[in-house]
Amino acid sequence: MKKRFLSMAMALFLCIGLAAPVSAANGAAMDYKVNTVDGPIRFLTAAERSRERERISKTIQADGGTVITQQETPTDPHCQERLTAMEETLKGGGMIMTQPETPTRIPANGSYYTSVKGTPIFTPEQNKGAHYYAFSDYGTAYQGLFVNVKLPTEFNSAGRRTGFLAVGLYGSLGGVDLGLRNDGTGWMPCYWDTVGGLGANYAEYTAPSTATNAVICANVANANTVYFYVRFVNASGNTVGTIFEKQLQVGSGNFTFSGGQARCRYYRFASLVPNIGVAENRKDGSYMRGAQFTNCNLYNGSAYESWGISTARVVSAWKVYPENITLSWTTYNDVFNINHT
């Protein structure tokens, strides 16, 4: 599933008419602009911000999504409620977990993968780099997910890999990956629908260098649409860069409903995948260290419930190439490091 995230070239091929995105190194986030004549990075003026928002809005039909808003909090009421409840935590820098309750390494027992909890939902993937998954049960008990991603403190793609920090919605036919990707040019939102073969990378929303965390919300909006929200914040809990909020098209037949609620599993994963055409080599010098999923929650229709690996909300979790990945967790959080060194 991780490998199926589109490469930028493939995404641009699918999104005919979409202007070539600005690279992260050239100040893709709305808060910044690079002007090679006037000097280095500077803040955008209010007028420039307005023009940039207008430009991004004009791309929505081409890039497969619908821009909903550019406000500080999401339009989805449950996600907004959760963000409001966490404002003090954000401002206090409390999105980072430091004391795992479980060992940082689980024995491989001679296999290329280790079942951390339950049985894998699908056959664990080989030759896709070290990675892990955590899945909820299938059903209608929950209506959406909320996580904070603590971005890696150390990251090296070695020019051979792409890192993913993502969540997903898994219907009766397959999954929709919703998250962040980084091929060495910065963390940007992306999605890939394994059933409909739809997806895109959004370089214009790349995290600025001051971003330390990314708040993510996602849910099934209807049979053919999912909701995806990403908000980058700095160490003080202030929004940086451009807020990403879209309704994204997915293939039909994957999500069915009962009593108005979508049947699905919720999942999250972290991976460092070989780029297309690059052979697997788990000694290539690539790594992703210091990353975390924190404040993991599922919404039950009236309140958020903890979604840590140790809770009943996770029924299946596994990691691949355990000699290259460490994983520990608490009731709400996962801490992991991937080392291909």
Sequence and secondary structure as in RCSB ss.txt:
>XXXX:A:sequence
MKKRFLSMAMALFLCIGLAAPVSAANGAAMDYKVNTVDGPIRFLTAAERSRERERISKTIQADGGTVITQQETPT
DPHCQERLTAMEETLKGGGMIMTQPETPTRIPANGSYYTSVKGTPIFTPEQNKGAHYYAFSDYGTAYQGLFVNVK
LPTEFNSAGRRTGFLAVGLYGSLGGVDLGLRNDGTGWMPCYWDTVGGLGANYAEYTAPSTATNAVICANVANANT
VYFYVRFVNASGNTVGTIFEKQLQVGSGNFTFSGGQARCRYYRFASLVPNIGVAENRKDGSYMRGAQFTNCNLYN
GSAYESWGISTARVVSAWKVYPENITLSWTTYNDVFNINHT
>XXXX:A:secstr
 GGGS  HHHHHHHSTT      GGG  STTEEEETTTEEEEE  HHHHHHHHHHHHHTTTTTTEEE   SSS S
SHHHHHHHHHTHHHHHTTTT     SS S    TTSSEEEEES  SS   SSS SEEEEE  SBSS  EEEEEEE
  SEEE TTTEEEEEEEEEE SS EEEEEEEESSS  EEEEEETTTTEEEE GGG   TT  EEEEEEEEEETTE
EEEEEEEE TTS B S  EEEEEE  TTS  EETTEE BEEEEEEEEEE TT    TTSSEEEEEEEEEEEEEE 
SSSEEE  TTSTT  EEEEESGGGEEEEE SS EEEEEEE 
